[in-house]
Amino acid sequence: MTDELQKMTLLPRIKKPADVQLLSVEELEILGQELRDTIIGTVAAHGGHLAPSLGVIELTMALFKSFDIGTDKLVWDVGHQAYAHKLLTGRVEDFHTLRQKDGISGFPRPAESEYDHFGVGHSSTSISAALGMAMARDLKGEDHEVIAVIGDGSLTAGLAFEGLNQAGDLGRKMVVVLNDNEMSISRNVGAISQFLSRKMTTPFLQRLKTDVEGLLGTIPKIGGDLAGYAKRYGDSVKSFFTPGILFEAFHFTYVGPIDGHNTAQMVKVFEEVKKLDKPVLVHVMTTKGKGYEPAESDPTSFHGVGKFIPETGLARKFSGSGLPSYTSIFGSTLCNLAAKDDKIMAITAAMPEGTGTECFHKKYPERFVDVGICEQHAVTFAAGLATQGYKPAVAIYSTFMQRAYDQIIHDVCLQNLNVNFFLDRGGLVGEDGATHHGVFDLSFLRHIPNLVLMAPKDEAELAQMMATAFAHEGPCAMRYPRGTGVGAKVSKTPRKIAIGKGELVREGEDAVIITLGSRVYPAMEAAMELEGKDDIKVAVFNTRFVKPLPKKQLLELADRYDRILLVEENVMAGGFGSAVLEMLNENDALQGKRIKQLGLPDQFIEHGTQRELRSMVGIDSEGIKRAIKALLK
């Protein structure tokens, strides 16, 4: 146990959720500050999702005080706000390992704790999952509560409304808590956000508000608190009455809005809500980053943060390369290309900062669209633009693009439209773990007809591939890794690359490494060390493209070398290596060859640094050297 925890009076005593129910309101206030201090200290040391977790500390305590989290089922949406949940479910002493290799996950995971009732990591899943649990409870004749917590940003996704629609129709007893802080990662966008944010300014609505406040005051036990809060909040960001119309239309009983930082008030509300035998939505207002001024002032930057100094909120200095990230290179190149082509548009799904498109938004606001957490809509919306002669750039993390698979096939590729997909965080992303690794894209995209699929080895090639994509008639996809590049100089007028043509980046006689994307430079490093230390001369070929493969060049390499190593930062099943082997087999080019594949095994890879994970699966330069030596034995 850390020194900080030893100084605390309450948190070290919380071994299970039931322990929270024994605390008084005054003790809950003390516990809340101890939770806040622990989360800030741990995230400052290791990085993580700070602002979301700070914003729901009081809400988490109220849920634990009101419900039996051992028996009742609690489902968090996304899960990046569940740090307090982890601390209150017996993981205090392990919390310092948060997001580290072999430590606890940054998201709820049933394999990690019996109190993590559903595994999450992507948004908008909580209502559907909770409804499934509620129906299973009723079918089994059990008697417990089911609670889903969803943010207003996650509520923009279609999946959330599909869950609301079915839940209201079935009428199963369940509670949906709408955690409303006007944020997902960036500021929320869209009509739903605007609807929840409407102020009551017209005379009619002002009179209606007064009438409703009077009605609330007559409700036993909780009416006075609700009416008082509604009156105080009515002239602020959220209206009191209008959000209820939306949820009542889904046959939910609407309660709120209530102060999401008033634990005592939320406990009163939850105790009354438990008595209702129907779907209920409790609307709570929270402040993202609550209790830590730097995070409250800049919740977007502190949504997911690296190591920082707790006293100031400033990032800790580290001995990094000082090079720009692939994300920033993508953003600046997109702006440069758009300056010469007014048909280029940028589309992102609630992540303008995360995808590097914020600069495009500032320069070309009329050609930029943030659709919110709606990846499926983003793709089909882009398809519509493309039918009218525009060239949309759909910038979405690889792991989130999985949600729009059908739209890529049916709405874009089937019609051969000029939509360009730019998949950031392709490959292993690090501490966010299995839910966020972009390691399936080469497999789920390479078999789609009409689609060109490529991966750059460095910053310069990224810019060149972007120019290639916008010049191509038809859909293109490019994936690139999280983090910085190698320092390759990027031209403001990047040249196009011949589609389906690779490059031999290093000569050698003993074997050849065939790879692309993030593994080209590690392969070159391995080849240089093998020659310098072991006098093994290995060629390295960068295919650039997964589809179409540089068929002629690969057949020439197969004719020249009988020892071939295929390397990718993707699952091996159906990925880049599989594509090369299929092509060689179809052309009877495998006879007498010894071929080995390196990539990700058929399992989900947990969290750790990118360096640790690449080493673990053997796709770093050391793993490549070992594989070459094994091939040559």
C-alpha positions in Angstrom: 0.0 0.0 0.0 1.4 3.4 -0.9 2.2 6.1 1.7 -0.7 8.2 0.4 -3.2 5.4 1.0 -1.9 4.8 4.5 -2.7 8.4 5.4 -6.3 8.0 4.3 -9.0 7.0 6.7 -11.8 5.5 4.7 -10.7 4.3 1.3 -8.3 1.5 2.6 -11.2 0.1 4.6 -13.4 -0.3 1.4 -12.9 -4.0 0.4 -16.2 -4.6 -1.3 -19.2 -2.5 -2.5 -21.3 -3.3 0.6 -18.8 -1.4 2.8 -19.9 1.9 1.1 -23.5 1.3 2.3 -22.3 1.5 5.9 -20.9 5.0 5.5 -22.8 8.2 6.6 -23.3 11.2 4.2 -20.5 13.0 6.0 -18.2 10.0 5.6 -19.1 9.8 1.9 -17.8 13.4 1.5 -14.5 12.3 3.0 -14.4 9.2 0.8 -15.1 11.3 -2.3 -12.0 13.4 -1.6 -9.9 10.4 -1.0 -11.1 8.8 -4.3 -10.2 12.1 -6.1 -6.7 12.3 -4.6 -6.0 8.6 -5.4 -7.2 8.9 -9.0 -5.3 12.2 -9.6 -2.1 10.8 -8.1 -2.2 7.5 -10.0 -3.1 9.1 -13.4 -0.4 11.7 -12.8 2.2 8.9 -12.4 1.1 6.6 -15.2 -1.4 8.5 -17.5 -5.0 7.5 -18.1 -8.6 8.9 -18.3 -8.7 11.6 -15.7 -11.5 14.1 -16.4 -14.2 11.4 -17.0 -13.5 9.6 -13.8 -13.3 12.7 -11.6 -16.7 13.8 -13.0 -18.6 10.7 -11.7 -17.1 10.2 -8.2 -20.2 11.4 -6.3 -22.5 9.5 -8.8 -20.5 6.3 -8.2 -20.7 6.6 -4.5 -24.5 7.3 -4.7 -24.9 4.1 -6.8 -22.9 2.0 -4.4 -24.8 3.5 -1.5 -28.2 2.8 -3.1 -27.8 -0.5 -4.8 -26.2 -3.8 -3.9 -23.5 -3.9 -6.6 -22.7 -7.5 -5.6 -26.2 -8.7 -6.7 -27.5 -5.7 -8.7 -26.0 -5.3 -12.2 -24.2 -2.1 -13.0 -23.1 -1.4 -16.6 -20.9 1.5 -17.4 -20.8 2.9 -20.9 -17.3 3.2 -22.5 -15.9 2.6 -19.1 -13.2 5.3 -19.0 -15.0 6.8 -16.1 -14.9 3.7 -13.9 -11.8 4.4 -11.8 -13.8 5.1 -8.7 -15.8 1.9 -9.4 -12.5 0.0 -9.4 -11.4 1.6 -6.2 -14.7 0.7 -4.4 -14.6 -2.9 -5.6 -11.5 -4.2 -3.9 -8.8 -3.0 -6.2 -7.3 -0.2 -4.0 -4.0 -1.9 -3.5 -3.6 -2.8 -7.1 -4.8 0.6 -8.4 -1.2 1.8 -8.8 -0.8 -0.8 -11.6 -3.5 0.9 -13.7 -3.0 0.4 -17.5 0.5 -1.1 -16.9 1.5 -4.5 -18.3 0.1 -7.2 -16.1 -1.7 -4.6 -14.0 -5.4 -3.7 -13.9 -7.2 -2.5 -17.0 -8.3 1.1 -17.6 -11.8 -0.3 -18.4 -14.3 -2.6 -16.6 -13.4 -6.3 -17.4 -15.4 -9.2 -16.0 -12.3 -11.3 -16.0 -10.7 -8.8 -13.6 -13.5 -8.5 -11.0 -16.9 -10.1 -10.2 -18.2 -6.5 -9.9 -17.4 -5.6 -13.5 -20.7 -6.9 -14.9 -20.0 -6.2 -18.6 -16.8 -5.6 -20.5 -16.7 -2.2 -22.2 -14.3 0.1 -24.1 -16.4 1.4 -27.0 -19.3 3.8 -26.5 -23.1 3.4 -26.4 -23.4 -0.2 -25.4 -24.7 0.1 -21.9 -28.4 0.3 -22.5 -28.6 -2.7 -24.8 -26.4 -4.8 -22.5 -28.4 -3.8 -19.4 -31.7 -4.6 -21.2 -30.4 -8.1 -22.0 -29.5 -8.5 -18.3 -33.0 -7.3 -17.2 -34.8 -9.7 -19.6 -32.6 -12.6 -18.4 -33.4 -11.7 -14.8 -37.1 -11.8 -15.5 -36.9 -15.1 -17.4 -35.0 -16.7 -14.6 -37.4 -15.4 -12.0 -34.7 -13.4 -10.1 -35.2 -10.1 -8.3 -32.4 -7.6 -8.6 -31.8 -4.2 -10.1 -30.1 -3.5 -13.4 -28.5 0.0 -13.9 -26.9 1.4 -17.1 -24.8 4.6 -16.9 -24.5 6.4 -20.2 -23.0 9.8 -21.1 -24.8 12.4 -23.2 -22.0 12.0 -25.8 -22.6 8.3 -26.1 -26.3 9.0 -26.4 -25.7 10.4 -29.9 -25.0 6.9 -31.3 -27.7 4.9 -33.0 -27.0 1.9 -30.8 -28.1 3.8 -27.7 -31.4 4.7 -29.2 -31.9 1.2 -30.5 -31.6 0.1 -26.8 -33.9 2.8 -25.6 -36.5 1.9 -28.2 -36.5 -1.8 -27.3 -36.3 -1.2 -23.5 -39.3 1.1 -23.6 -41.3 -1.3 -25.7 -40.5 -4.3 -23.5 -41.2 -2.3 -20.3 -38.7 -4.3 -18.2 -37.7 -2.8 -14.9 -34.3 -1.1 -15.3 -32.6 2.2 -14.5 -30.7 4.3 -17.1 -28.6 7.0 -15.6 -27.8 9.8 -18.1 -24.5 11.3 -17.0 -24.8 14.7 -18.6 -21.6 16.8 -18.8 -22.0 18.2 -22.4 -18.9 16.3 -23.4 -17.8 13.0 -25.0 -14.1 13.5 -25.6 -14.5 16.8 -27.4 -17.6 19.0 -27.1 -20.7 17.2 -28.2 -22.3 18.0 -31.5 -25.7 17.3 -33.2 -29.4 17.9 -32.7 -29.6 15.6 -29.6 -26.9 17.6 -27.8 -28.7 20.8 -28.8 -32.0 19.5 -27.6 -30.6 18.6 -24.2 -28.9 21.9 -24.0 -31.9 24.1 -24.8 -32.6 27.0 -22.4 -36.2 27.8 -21.5 -36.4 31.4 -22.7 -39.9 31.8 -24.2 -42.7 33.1 -22.0 -44.7 29.9 -22.5 -41.8 27.7 -21.4 -41.1 30.0 -18.4 -44.7 29.6 -17.3 -44.5 25.9 -17.9 -41.3 25.7 -15.8 -43.0 27.4 -12.9 -46.0 25.1 -13.1 -43.7 22.0 -13.2 -41.7 23.3 -10.2 -44.9 23.7 -8.3 -46.0 20.2 -9.2 -42.7 18.7 -8.2 -42.9 20.3 -4.8 -45.9 18.1 -4.0 -44.0 14.8 -4.6 -43.4 13.1 -1.3 -39.9 12.8 0.1 -37.9 14.0 -3.0 -40.2 16.7 -4.6 -38.7 19.6 -2.7 -35.1 18.7 -3.6 -36.1 18.2 -7.3 -38.0 21.4 -7.5 -35.3 23.4 -5.8 -32.6 22.1 -8.1 -34.8 22.6 -11.2 -35.3 26.2 -10.2 -31.6 26.8 -9.7 -30.7 25.1 -12.9 -33.4 26.2 -15.2 -31.6 29.3 -16.4 -28.3 27.4 -16.9 -27.1 25.1 -19.7 -29.9 22.5 -19.4 -33.6 23.1 -19.3 -35.7 21.3 -16.7 -38.6 20.0 -18.7 -37.8 19.5 -22.4 -35.4 16.6 -22.1 -38.1 14.6 -20.4 -40.3 14.8 -23.5 -37.7 12.8 -25.4 -37.3 10.0 -22.9 -41.0 9.8 -22.1 -41.6 9.2 -25.8 -39.5 6.1 -25.4 -41.8 5.0 -22.5 -39.3 5.8 -19.9 -40.2 7.5 -16.6 -38.0 10.6 -16.6 -36.5 11.9 -13.3 -34.3 15.0 -13.2 -32.3 16.8 -13.8 -30.5 16.4 -10.5 -27.1 17.5 -9.2 -24.6 14.8 -10.0 -22.3 16.1 -7.3 -24.8 16.0 -4.5 -24.5 12.4 -3.2 -27.2 12.7 -0.6 -29.8 14.0 -3.2 -28.9 11.2 -5.7 -29.3 8.6 -2.9 -32.8 9.8 -2.2 -33.7 9.7 -5.8 -32.3 6.2 -6.4 -34.1 4.9 -3.3 -37.4 6.1 -4.8 -36.6 5.0 -8.3 -36.0 1.4 -7.0 -39.7 1.3 -6.1 -40.8 1.7 -9.7 -41.5 -1.4 -11.7 -40.7 0.1 -15.2 -37.9 1.6 -17.2 -36.7 4.8 -15.6 -34.2 7.4 -16.8 -32.4 9.5 -14.2 -30.9 12.6 -15.6 -27.8 13.8 -13.6 -25.8 16.9 -14.3 -22.0 16.5 -13.8 -18.9 18.5 -14.4 -16.1 16.7 -16.3 -12.9 16.9 -14.3 -14.7 17.9 -11.1 -12.5 18.8 -8.2 -9.3 19.3 -10.1 -9.1 22.8 -11.6 -6.8 22.0 -14.6 -9.2 19.2 -15.7 -12.3 21.3 -15.1 -10.8 24.2 -17.2 -9.6 21.9 -20.0 -11.6 18.6 -19.9 -10.8 17.7 -23.5 -7.0 17.7 -22.8 -7.5 15.9 -19.5 -9.9 13.3 -21.0 -7.0 11.0 -21.7 -3.7 12.3 -20.5 -0.1 11.2 -20.1 2.0 11.7 -17.0 1.7 15.1 -15.5 2.6 17.1 -12.3 -0.4 17.0 -10.0 0.2 20.4 -8.4 0.1 22.2 -11.8 -1.4 19.8 -14.3 1.6 20.4 -16.6 2.9 17.4 -18.6 6.0 15.8 -17.2 9.1 16.2 -19.4 10.3 13.0 -21.0 13.2 12.1 -23.2 11.2 11.6 -26.3 12.2 12.0 -29.9 10.6 15.5 -30.2 9.2 14.4 -33.6 5.7 15.2 -34.7 3.1 12.4 -34.4 1.6 10.6 -37.4 -1.7 12.2 -36.4 -0.3 15.7 -36.7 1.4 14.9 -40.0 -1.9 13.6 -41.3 -3.7 16.8 -40.2 -1.2 19.2 -41.7 -1.0 17.2 -45.0 -4.8 17.1 -45.2 -4.9 20.9 -44.9 -2.1 21.3 -47.6 -4.0 19.0 -50.0 -7.3 20.7 -49.4 -5.8 24.1 -50.2 -5.3 22.9 -53.8 -8.5 20.9 -54.0 -11.8 22.4 -52.8 -13.6 19.1 -53.2 -11.7 17.6 -50.2 -13.8 17.4 -47.1 -12.9 16.1 -43.6 -15.3 14.0 -41.5 -14.6 12.7 -37.9 -16.7 11.0 -35.2 -16.5 13.1 -32.1 -12.6 13.3 -32.2 -11.3 16.3 -34.1 -8.3 16.6 -31.7 -7.6 12.9 -31.6 -7.6 12.5 -35.3 -5.7 15.6 -36.2 -8.6 17.2 -38.1 -8.9 20.2 -35.7 -6.5 22.2 -37.9 -8.7 21.4 -40.9 -11.8 22.6 -38.9 -10.1 25.9 -38.2 -9.0 26.5 -41.8 -12.0 25.1 -43.7 -15.0 25.0 -41.3 -17.4 24.8 -44.2 -15.8 21.6 -45.4 -15.5 20.0 -41.9 -18.1 17.8 -40.3 -18.0 16.2 -36.8 -20.9 13.7 -36.8 -20.6 12.8 -33.1 -20.2 9.2 -31.9 -21.8 7.9 -35.1 -19.2 6.0 -37.2 -21.8 4.2 -39.3 -23.5 7.5 -40.2 -20.1 9.0 -40.9 -19.3 6.5 -43.6 -22.7 6.6 -45.3 -22.8 10.4 -45.0 -19.4 10.4 -46.8 -20.8 8.2 -49.5 -23.5 10.7 -50.1 -21.0 13.5 -50.5 -19.0 11.3 -52.9 -21.9 10.8 -55.2 -22.0 14.6 -55.7 -18.3 14.9 -56.7 -16.7 15.6 -53.3 -13.7 13.7 -51.9 -14.4 13.0 -48.2 -11.6 12.0 -45.8 -13.2 9.9 -43.1 -10.7 10.1 -40.2 -11.6 7.5 -37.5 -9.4 5.4 -35.2 -9.0 1.8 -36.5 -10.7 0.2 -33.6 -13.8 2.5 -34.0 -14.0 1.9 -37.7 -14.9 -1.7 -36.9 -18.4 -0.3 -36.1 -19.0 0.8 -39.7 -18.0 -2.4 -41.5 -21.3 -2.9 -43.4 -21.4 0.7 -44.5 -17.9 0.5 -45.9 -18.9 -2.6 -47.9 -22.5 -1.7 -48.9 -22.5 2.1 -49.2 -19.0 2.9 -50.4 -17.2 0.0 -52.0 -20.1 -1.6 -53.7 -20.7 1.7 -55.5 -17.0 2.3 -56.0 -17.2 5.8 -54.5 -14.4 8.2 -53.9 -14.4 7.9 -50.1 -11.0 7.8 -48.4 -10.7 6.2 -45.0 -7.8 7.3 -42.7 -7.4 4.9 -39.8 -5.3 6.3 -37.0 -4.0 4.0 -34.3 -3.5 1.1 -36.6 -1.7 -1.7 -34.8 -1.0 -2.0 -31.0 -1.9 1.2 -29.2 -0.5 0.5 -25.8 -2.1 1.1 -22.4 -5.8 1.3 -23.5 -5.5 -2.4 -24.2 -7.6 -4.9 -26.1 -10.6 -2.7 -26.8 -8.5 -0.1 -28.5 -5.8 -2.0 -30.4 -6.3 -1.5 -34.2 -5.1 -4.9 -35.2 -8.0 -6.2 -37.3 -8.2 -3.6 -40.1 -5.9 -5.3 -42.6 -7.9 -8.5 -42.2 -11.4 -7.0 -42.4 -10.6 -4.6 -45.2 -8.4 -6.5 -47.6 -11.1 -8.8 -49.0 -13.5 -6.0 -50.0 -13.7 -5.5 -53.8 -12.8 -2.1 -55.2 -10.9 -1.0 -52.1 -7.2 0.1 -52.2 -5.5 -0.7 -48.9 -2.1 0.7 -47.9 0.1 1.4 -44.9 3.0 3.9 -44.8 6.4 3.1 -43.5 7.1 6.8 -42.4 5.8 10.3 -42.4 6.8 11.0 -46.0 5.1 7.9 -47.3 2.0 8.8 -45.3 1.7 12.1 -47.1 2.4 10.4 -50.5 -0.3 7.9 -49.9 -2.8 10.6 -49.0 -2.0 12.3 -52.3 -2.5 8.9 -54.0 -5.8 8.3 -52.3 -7.3 11.7 -53.3 -6.1 11.2 -56.9 -7.6 7.7 -57.2 -11.0 7.1 -58.6 -12.6 4.8 -56.0 -12.4 4.0 -52.3 -9.0 3.9 -50.5 -8.1 3.1 -46.9 -4.8 3.9 -45.2 -3.9 2.8 -41.7 -1.0 4.3 -39.6 0.2 3.8 -36.1 -0.1 5.7 -32.9 2.9 7.8 -31.9 5.8 9.6 -33.7 7.4 8.7 -36.9 11.1 8.4 -37.7 11.8 11.9 -38.8 11.3 11.5 -42.6 10.9 14.9 -44.3 7.4 15.6 -45.5 6.8 17.6 -48.7 4.1 20.1 -48.9 3.4 18.8 -52.4 3.8 15.0 -51.9 4.1 12.9 -55.0 1.7 10.1 -55.8 2.7 6.5 -55.5 2.0 3.9 -58.2 -0.9 1.8 -56.8 0.2 -1.8 -56.2 3.9 -1.1 -56.4 6.4 -1.7 -53.6 10.0 -0.9 -53.0 13.1 -2.9 -52.1 14.6 -0.8 -49.3 17.6 -3.1 -48.6 19.5 -5.7 -50.6 20.6 -9.0 -49.2 21.4 -12.6 -50.4 20.5 -14.9 -47.6 16.8 -14.2 -47.0 14.1 -11.5 -47.6 11.8 -9.8 -45.1 8.5 -8.8 -46.7 6.6 -6.2 -44.7 4.9 -2.8 -44.7 3.8 0.1 -42.5 5.2 0.3 -38.9 7.3 -2.8 -39.3 9.5 -1.6 -42.2 12.1 0.3 -40.0 12.3 -2.5 -37.4 12.9 -4.9 -40.2 15.7 -2.7 -41.6 17.2 -2.3 -38.1 17.2 -6.1 -37.7 18.8 -6.6 -41.1 21.6 -4.2 -40.4 22.3 -5.9 -37.0 22.3 -9.3 -38.5 24.8 -8.3 -41.1 27.0 -6.4 -38.7 27.1 -9.1 -35.9 26.4 -12.4 -37.7 27.3 -11.7 -41.3 23.8 -12.6 -42.4 22.7 -10.5 -45.4 18.9 -10.0 -45.4 16.9 -8.0 -48.0 13.9 -5.9 -46.9 10.9 -5.3 -49.2 8.2 -2.7 -48.4 5.0 -3.7 -50.2 3.3 -0.5 -49.3 0.0 -2.0 -50.4 -2.0 -4.9 -49.0 -4.5 -4.5 -51.8 -3.6 -4.7 -54.6 -0.4 -6.5 -53.7 2.7 -5.8 -55.8 2.3 -9.1 -57.4 5.1 -9.0 -60.0 7.7 -7.8 -57.5 6.7 -10.4 -54.9 6.9 -13.2 -57.5 10.4 -12.0 -58.5 11.4 -12.1 -54.8 9.9 -15.6 -54.4 12.0 -16.7 -57.4 15.1 -15.2 -55.9 14.9 -16.2 -52.3 14.0 -19.6 -50.7 13.9 -18.1 -47.1 11.1 -15.6 -46.7 9.9 -13.8 -43.5 6.5 -12.0 -43.5 6.0 -9.4 -40.8 2.9 -7.3 -39.9 1.4 -5.4 -37.0 -2.0 -7.0 -37.4 -3.6 -10.3 -36.6 -2.1 -13.0 -38.7 -5.5 -14.6 -39.4 -6.5 -13.2 -42.8 -4.1 -10.4 -42.7 -1.2 -9.2 -44.8 0.9 -12.3 -44.5 -2.1 -14.4 -45.5 -2.6 -12.3 -48.6 1.0 -12.8 -49.7 0.8 -16.5 -49.1 -2.4 -16.8 -51.0 -1.0 -15.0 -54.0 2.2 -17.1 -54.0 0.2 -20.3 -53.8 -2.1 -19.3 -56.6 1.0 -18.7 -58.8 2.8 -22.0 -57.7 5.6 -20.0 -56.1 5.8 -21.8 -52.8 7.7 -25.0 -53.8 11.0 -25.4 -51.9 10.4 -22.3 -49.8 10.8 -21.9 -46.1 8.4 -19.1 -45.0 7.6 -17.8 -41.6 4.9 -15.3 -40.5 5.2 -12.8 -37.7 2.2 -10.9 -36.5 -0.4 -11.0 -33.7 -1.6 -14.5 -32.5 -5.2 -15.5 -32.4 -5.9 -13.9 -29.0 -6.8 -10.5 -27.6 -3.7 -8.6 -26.5 -4.0 -6.8 -23.2 -2.5 -3.5 -22.1 1.1 -2.4 -21.8 3.4 0.0 -23.6 3.7 -0.3 -27.3 7.3 -1.4 -26.9 6.4 -4.0 -24.3 3.6 -5.5 -26.4 5.5 -5.5 -29.7 8.3 -7.4 -27.9 5.9 -9.8 -26.3 4.4 -10.9 -29.7 7.8 -10.9 -31.4 7.4 -8.2 -34.0 10.1 -5.8 -32.8 13.6 -5.9 -34.3 14.7 -8.5 -31.8 11.8 -10.8 -32.7 12.6 -10.3 -36.4 16.2 -11.3 -35.8 15.3 -14.4 -34.0 12.9 -15.4 -36.7 15.5 -14.9 -39.5 18.0 -17.0 -37.6 15.4 -19.8 -37.2 14.7 -19.7 -40.9 18.3 -20.0 -41.8 19.1 -22.9 -39.5 
